[in-house]
Amino acid sequence: MLWKTGLIFLCWGLTSGELQDRQSGAAPAQRILDFGFDPSGVYDTVAYYEPGAIGILFNMMHAFLYVVQPNPFPEDLVIRVAKDKFGAIQSEYQKVSVIYYEIGFVVCTALGLLFTVLLPLVGLLFCLCRCCDNCGGEMHQRQRKNADCLRGLLTTLLLTTTFIITAGVLCAYAANQNLSSQLKSMRRLVKSNLKDLHTFANQTPAQIDYLISQYGKVKHHVLYDLENIGLLLGGRIHEELGKDVQPALNAALSMTGTMRDTKDALENVSLTLETLQEGTVKLQANLSLVRGSLSNALNDPVCTDVRSSEICHNIRSTLPRLEIAANYSSLPDVTNQLDKVNEVLKTDLSQIVEKGFTSFNDTPTLVKDQTRNIVEGVKVLLDDIGSNITTFNKLFLVHSSLTNFTKMISHTHSQIKDIYPQVDQMDFYRWICCITLCCMVVLILAFNFLGLLCGILGFDRHATPTTRGCVSNTGGNLLMAGVGFSFLFSWVLMGVITVLFFVGGNLEKLVCEPFQTRQLFKVLDTPNLVNSAWRNFIPGYLYNDPEMDLTAYSLYSNCKDNRGIYSALHLDKIFNISAFFNTSVYSKDVSRKFEGMKVDLRDIILLESEGKQNLISFTETGINEIDFAAYLKEVNKGVTRINLVDFARQLDAQADQLSKGTLQTSLKGHANTIRQIHIQQVIPLEQSMSTLNQSIRLLERTSSDLPVRVRDVLAAIDATQFLISHNATFVVNQETEKYKQTIIGYFKQYIDWIRTSLALEVATCKPLSNIVDTAEILGCSFLLDSMNTFWFGLGCSTLFLLPSIILSVKLAKFYRRMDTEDVYDDDIGNWN
C-alpha cells in the first residue's frame, strides 16, 4: 500500500500544479505566449538487450521450440484458466485445448522420461550381457576383407558424433557463463532503474513549481493589456466607429475646399469680367481707327483703275467685319455672391472639422478613463487567482510525499543490495551444478577423444588381433570406458534436461513470447479477469473505479512513449483540472468584471453647430443665381468677328496684287497694325476669356449640386453623431467582448499549455515501463534464454551419446587386443 499512497500523493501534486497553471492562460489570437519547456530529467536506463554472438544460439533454441510448439498463444484458454483462479481444468474442452497446445512438450517430455528410465536398464542389461561374453564381450574378432573400410567408417562416424557432442557442451557452457555474466549486468540495470525513479521523484516538484511560476507571465500580459486598455479596446472601438465617422468628417472637410474653390472662381470672374469690359472697349476703338484709316486709303486714285478697283472693292467689303464680337458690358457682375462667400469663409470650417476629428480621436482616452474601476477590479482578481493557485498547490504536500517516495526507493535499493550476496551464492551453486553436468559429458568426450587418438596412432595393420600393441589396446579400453560413463551419466543428464525443457520451454512460449507480441497485455486487460465485478483491474485497485478506461497496455504504451503520468494514469478522471479552472475561476470571474463596463461617447462632438450653420450659409451665397448662360454665350463668341491674323494676311496678299505705290505701302502698313492689335490686345483678351470660361463652368457645376452635397454631409454628420451618442452600445459591446476574450485567451492558453505539459513533459513515466522491460530482460533474455540454451546444448550432447555408445562399442573391437583369432592361409593371413 505504500507505493499506492505515494502514487496518489504524486498525482495530487501534479494536479494541483496543473490546475493552477490552467487558470492563468490562453493566448489571444494576436499574441502567442511562450511558456518555454519544463525542466525535464534525463533517464539513464536503456531497457534494450542485444545478446551479441550468443544470440545465434538463442535463435537456434527458439527455432527448436517453434518446431516443438508451433501453435499460437492460447489466449482464450489462458483467460478461462485465469478466471477459474488457476484451478483444476475440469471441462473436456479445456482438457482438449491444453493437450492440443502442449502436445509437443508432452511428447518430448515423455521421450525424455523414457530415455531417463530405459537407459539405465539398457546399460545394466548391456553390462550383464557382456559379462556373459555376448553383446561384443567375447574377445574374438572375425576378420573380413572390408575390415579397414568398416573401421574407417566407424572412426569417422564416432569422430563426427564426438564433435557434435562437443559443440553441444560448448553451447551449454557458453549459456551457463552468459547467465553468470549477465547477472552482473542485472545490478547495473536495477541501479539504473532505481536512479531513474529518484530522478522522477526529485524532478517532479521542480516541474510543478515551473508550471506554477509561469502564471506570472500570464499576469504580466494581462496587466499590460489592462494598462493599455485605451489603445487596445478604445482603439478597436475607434476603428469600428471610424468606418462611419471618417467618411462623414472627410466629406465635411472636403466642403472647405469647395468653398475656397468657389471664392477663387468668383474672384476670377469678377476680375476677368472687368478686364474684358475694359479691353473690348479699347479694342473696339482701335479697330474703328484702323477701319476708318483703311477706308480713307482706299480713296486713292489707283482704285479707279479697272484692274485695281476690284481689289479695293473687296477690301472695302470686309471692313465692316473688323470689329469686336462679344459685348461684356451687359453681363452682370458677381460682387454680391463674392461678398457672401467671403462672409462664409470668415468661419474656419476646416478648424471646426479638425476639432471633430480630435474629439473622435480621443475615444481611447475616454475608454481608459471610464474603465478605470473595471481595470482595477481585474487587477485585484489577478492577485486573487495567483493566491488561489498557490493555496491549492499547498493543499497537497507533494514535496513531502515525493520525499517519502524517495525514501521508499532508497530503502528498496538497500534491500535489493542486501540480497545480492545471496543471489551470487545461489548463482555460484547453480554454476557449479551446470559445470558438473557439463563435466560429465566432457569426461565422456575425453575418453572418446583419447580412445580415438590412441586407437588411430597405435593401430598396426600388419598386427593380428591377438598381437595388437599396447597403445591400440588402450584406445579400445578408453572407448569402452566412455561407453560405461555414458550409461552412468546420460540418464541423469536427460532427467535434468527434461525438467528444464518442460519448465523453461513453457515459460518462453507462455510468458516471454506473448509479452514481446503484446498478447500478454490483451490477457491482462480482459474485462472481469481479476475480479468478476471489475471491467479493468488497475483503476479498480487504484481508484475503486473499474469502469475507467485505463488498461495495462495503455499504461505501458503511454509510459513507453515517455508521456506524463497524469495522462498515462488518467488522473483527469479524479483531478479534473479543466473543471477546476472553469468552475473556480477565472473566465467567469473575468467575464463578470467586464459585464458592467459601459463606455459613454456622448461627449464626442463631430461638428459643432457653427460648422453646420457655415455649410448652410454657403448654400445661400446666391451663386446659383448667376446667369451662367449669358456668360457662356458671350465667351463662346470670341474676341473679334474676324480673325485679325487672317485678315492681315489677306490684306498683304491683296496689296501685293496692286502696283507699287502709295496704296500698296499703306495697305501693308495697316496689315502690320492689325497684327500688332492681335498680339497686344486680342491674345490677352482670349486668355481672360478662357479663365472666365473655366471659372463660370466651375461655378455652374458647384451650384448645380451644392444643396444636395451640403444636405448629404449634414445628414451623414447627424447620423454618425447619433450613432456615437446613442447607438454605439453594439459596437462597444462587440469590441469589449473581443477584448475580454483576449484577456481570457491568456488563461485558456495557459491551461492548454499545462494540459499539454502534464500529458507529455511533467513527471514522464518512462521509468515505469523501463521497470517492466527490465523485468522482461532479466527474466527472459538473461535467465530464461540462457537456461533454455543450456538444456538445448546439453540435450543435443546427451542425445548423441546413444550413437556414441554404439559406435564406441563397435570401434573398440578394432583396437583392443583379442584373446583368440581366426586362422587363414598365408595369402590372407595378414587380414585384419
C-alpha positions, 0 to 999 in steps of 0.5 A, spaced: 500 500 500 505 504 500 507 505 493 499 506 492 499 512 497 505 515 494 502 514 487 496 518 489 500 523 493 504 524 486 498 525 482 495 530 487 501 534 486 501 534 479 494 536 479 494 541 483 500 544 479 496 543 473 490 546 475 493 552 477 497 553 471 490 552 467 487 558 470 492 563 468 492 562 460 490 562 453 493 566 448 489 571 444 489 570 437 494 576 436 499 574 441 502 567 442 505 566 449 511 562 450 511 558 456 518 555 454 519 547 456 519 544 463 525 542 466 525 535 464 530 529 467 534 525 463 533 517 464 539 513 464 536 506 463 536 503 456 531 497 457 534 494 450 538 487 450 542 485 444 545 478 446 551 479 441 554 472 438 550 468 443 544 470 440 545 465 434 544 460 439 538 463 442 535 463 435 537 456 434 533 454 441 527 458 439 527 455 432 527 448 436 521 450 440 517 453 434 518 446 431 516 443 438 510 448 439 508 451 433 501 453 435 499 460 437 498 463 444 492 460 447 489 466 449 482 464 450 484 458 454 489 462 458 483 467 460 478 461 462 484 458 466 485 465 469 478 466 471 477 459 474 483 462 479 488 457 476 484 451 478 483 444 476 481 444 468 475 440 469 471 441 462 473 436 456 474 442 452 479 445 456 482 438 457 482 438 449 485 445 448 491 444 453 493 437 450 492 440 443 497 446 445 502 442 449 502 436 445 509 437 443 512 438 450 508 432 452 511 428 447 518 430 448 517 430 455 515 423 455 521 421 450 525 424 455 522 420 461 523 414 457 530 415 455 531 417 463 528 410 465 530 405 459 537 407 459 539 405 465 536 398 464 539 398 457 546 399 460 545 394 466 542 389 461 548 391 456 553 390 462 550 383 464 550 381 457 557 382 456 559 379 462 556 373 459 561 374 453 555 376 448 553 383 446 561 384 443 564 381 450 567 375 447 574 377 445 574 374 438 574 378 432 572 375 425 576 378 420 573 380 413 576 383 407 572 390 408 575 390 415 579 397 414 573 400 410 568 398 416 573 401 421 574 407 417 567 408 417 566 407 424 572 412 426 569 417 422 562 416 424 564 416 432 569 422 430 563 426 427 558 424 433 564 426 438 564 433 435 557 434 435 557 432 442 562 437 443 559 443 440 553 441 444 557 442 451 560 448 448 553 451 447 551 449 454 557 452 457 557 458 453 549 459 456 551 457 463 557 463 463 552 468 459 547 467 465 553 468 470 555 474 466 549 477 465 547 477 472 552 482 473 549 486 468 542 485 472 545 490 478 547 495 473 540 495 470 536 495 477 541 501 479 539 504 473 532 503 474 532 505 481 536 512 479 531 513 474 525 513 479 529 518 484 530 522 478 522 522 477 521 523 484 526 529 485 524 532 478 517 532 479 516 538 484 521 542 480 516 541 474 510 543 478 513 549 481 515 551 473 508 550 471 506 554 477 511 560 476 509 561 469 502 564 471 506 570 472 507 571 465 500 570 464 499 576 469 504 580 466 500 580 459 494 581 462 496 587 466 499 590 460 493 589 456 489 592 462 494 598 462 493 599 455 486 598 455 485 605 451 489 603 445 487 596 445 479 596 446 478 604 445 482 603 439 478 597 436 472 601 438 475 607 434 476 603 428 469 600 428 466 607 429 471 610 424 468 606 418 462 611 419 465 617 422 471 618 417 467 618 411 462 623 414 468 628 417 472 627 410 466 629 406 465 635 411 472 637 410 472 636 403 466 642 403 472 647 405 475 646 399 469 647 395 468 653 398 475 656 397 474 653 390 468 657 389 471 664 392 477 663 387 472 662 381 468 668 383 474 672 384 476 670 377 470 672 374 469 678 377 476 680 375 476 677 368 469 680 367 472 687 368 478 686 364 474 684 358 469 690 359 475 694 359 479 691 353 473 690 348 472 697 349 479 699 347 479 694 342 473 696 339 476 703 338 482 701 335 479 697 330 474 703 328 481 707 327 484 702 323 477 701 319 476 708 318 484 709 316 483 703 311 477 706 308 480 713 307 486 709 303 482 706 299 480 713 296 486 713 292 486 714 285 489 707 283 482 704 285 479 707 279 483 703 275 479 697 272 484 692 274 485 695 281 478 697 283 476 690 284 481 689 289 479 695 293 472 693 292 473 687 296 477 690 301 472 695 302 467 689 303 470 686 309 471 692 313 465 692 316 467 685 319 473 688 323 470 689 329 469 686 336 464 680 337 462 679 344 459 685 348 461 684 356 458 690 358 451 687 359 453 681 363 452 682 370 457 682 375 458 677 381 460 682 387 454 680 391 455 672 391 463 674 392 461 678 398 457 672 401 462 667 400 467 671 403 462 672 409 462 664 409 469 663 409 470 668 415 468 661 419 474 656 419 470 650 417 476 646 416 478 648 424 471 646 426 472 639 422 479 638 425 476 639 432 471 633 430 476 629 428 480 630 435 474 629 439 473 622 435 480 621 436 480 621 443 475 615 444 481 611 447 482 616 452 475 616 454 475 608 454 481 608 459 478 613 463 471 610 464 474 603 465 478 605 470 474 601 476 473 595 471 481 595 470 482 595 477 477 590 479 481 585 474 487 587 477 485 585 484 482 578 481 489 577 478 492 577 485 486 573 487 487 567 482 495 567 483 493 566 491 488 561 489 493 557 485 498 557 490 493 555 496 491 549 492 498 547 490 499 547 498 493 543 499 497 537 497 504 536 500 507 533 494 514 535 496 513 531 502 510 525 499 515 525 493 520 525 499 517 519 502 517 516 495 524 517 495 525 514 501 521 508 499 526 507 493 532 508 497 530 503 502 528 498 496 535 499 493 538 497 500 534 491 500 535 489 493 543 490 495 542 486 501 540 480 497 545 480 492 550 476 496 545 471 496 543 471 489 551 470 487 551 464 492 545 461 489 548 463 482 555 460 484 551 453 486 547 453 480 554 454 476 557 449 479 551 444 478 551 446 470 559 445 470 558 438 473 553 436 468 557 439 463 563 435 466 560 429 465 559 429 458 566 432 457 569 426 461 565 422 456 568 426 450 575 425 453 575 418 453 572 418 446 577 423 444 583 419 447 580 412 445 580 415 438 587 418 438 590 412 441 586 407 437 588 411 430 596 412 432 597 405 435 593 401 430 598 396 426 595 393 420 600 388 419 598 386 427 593 380 428 588 381 433 591 377 438 598 381 437 595 388 437 600 393 441 599 396 447 597 403 445 591 400 440 589 396 446 588 402 450 584 406 445 579 400 445 579 400 453 578 408 453 572 407 448 569 402 452 570 406 458 566 412 455 561 407 453 560 405 461 560 413 463 555 414 458 550 409 461 552 412 468 551 419 466 546 420 460 540 418 464 541 423 469 543 428 464 536 427 460 532 427 467 535 434 468 534 436 461 527 434 461 525 438 467 528 444 464 525 443 457 518 442 460 519 448 465 523 453 461 520 451 454 513 453 457 515 459 460 518 462 453 512 460 449 507 462 455 510 468 458 516 471 454 513 470 447 506 473 448 509 479 452 514 481 446 507 480 441 503 484 446 498 478 447 500 478 454 497 485 455 490 483 451 490 477 457 491 482 462 486 487 460 480 482 459 474 485 462 472 481 469 479 477 469 481 479 476 475 480 479 468 478 476 465 485 478 471 489 475 471 491 467 479 493 468 483 491 474 488 497 475 483 503 476 479 498 480 485 497 485 487 504 484 481 508 484 475 503 486 473 505 479 473 499 474 469 502 469 475 507 467 478 506 461 485 505 463 488 498 461 495 495 462 497 496 455 495 503 455 499 504 461 505 501 458 504 504 451 503 511 454 509 510 459 513 507 453 512 513 449 515 517 455 508 521 456 506 524 463 503 520 468 497 524 469 495 522 462 498 515 462 494 514 469 488 518 467 488 522 473 483 527 469 478 522 471 479 524 479 483 531 478 479 534 473 483 540 472 479 543 466 473 543 471 477 546 476 479 552 472 472 553 469 468 552 475 473 556 480 475 561 476 477 565 472 473 566 465 467 567 469 470 571 474 473 575 468 467 575 464 463 578 470 468 584 471 467 586 464 459 585 464 458 592 467 463 596 463 459 601 459 463 606 455 459 613 454 461 617 447 456 622 448 461 627 449 464 626 442 462 632 438 463 631 430 461 638 428 459 643 432 453 647 430 457 653 427 460 648 422 453 646 420 450 653 420 457 655 415 455 649 410 448 652 410 450 659 409 454 657 403 448 654 400 445 661 400 451 665 397 446 666 391 451 663 386 446 659 383 443 665 381 448 667 376 446 667 369 451 662 367 448 662 360 449 669 358 456 668 360 457 662 356 454 665 350 458 671 350 465 667 351 463 662 346 463 668 341 470 670 341 474 676 341 473 679 334 468 677 328 474 676 324 480 673 325 485 679 325 491 674 323 487 672 317 485 678 315 492 681 315 494 676 311 489 677 306 490 684 306 498 683 304 496 678 299 491 683 296 496 689 296 501 685 293 496 684 287 496 692 286 502 696 283 507 699 287 505 705 290 502 709 295 496 704 296 500 698 296 505 701 302 499 703 306 495 697 305 501 693 308 502 698 313 495 697 316 496 689 315 502 690 320 497 694 325 492 689 325 497 684 327 500 688 332 492 689 335 492 681 335 498 680 339 497 686 344 490 686 345 486 680 342 491 674 345 490 677 352 483 678 351 482 670 349 486 668 355 481 672 360 476 669 356 478 662 357 479 663 365 472 666 365 470 660 361 473 655 366 471 659 372 463 660 370 463 652 368 466 651 375 461 655 378 455 652 374 457 645 376 458 647 384 451 650 384 448 645 380 449 640 386 451 644 392 444 643 396 444 636 395 452 635 397 451 640 403 444 636 405 448 629 404 454 631 409 449 634 414 445 628 414 451 623 414 454 628 420 447 627 424 447 620 423 454 618 425 453 623 431 447 619 433 450 613 432 456 615 437 451 618 442 446 613 442 447 607 438 454 605 439 452 600 445 453 594 439 459 596 437 462 597 444 459 591 446 462 587 440 469 590 441 469 589 449 467 582 448 473 581 443 477 584 448 475 580 454 476 574 450 483 576 449 484 577 456 481 570 457 485 567 451 491 568 456 488 563 461 485 558 456 492 558 453 495 557 459 491 551 461 492 548 454 499 549 455 499 545 462 494 540 459 499 539 454 505 539 459 502 534 464 500 529 458 507 529 455 513 533 459 511 533 467 513 527 471 514 522 464 513 515 466 518 512 462 521 509 468 515 505 469 515 501 463 523 501 463 521 497 470 517 492 466 522 491 460 527 490 465 523 485 468 522 482 461 530 482 460 532 479 466 527 474 466 527 472 459 533 474 455 538 473 461 535 467 465 530 464 461 534 464 454 540 462 457 537 456 461 533 454 455 540 454 451 543 450 456 538 444 456 538 445 448 546 444 448 546 439 453 540 435 450 543 435 443 550 432 447 546 427 451 542 425 445 548 423 441 551 419 446 546 413 444 550 413 437 556 414 441 555 408 445 554 404 439 559 406 435 564 406 441 562 399 442 563 397 435 570 401 434 573 398 440 573 391 437 578 394 432 583 396 437 583 392 443 587 386 443 583 379 442 584 373 446 583 368 440 583 369 432 581 366 426 586 362 422 587 363 414 592 361 409 598 365 408 595 369 402 590 372 407 593 371 413 595 378 414 587 380 414 585 384 419 
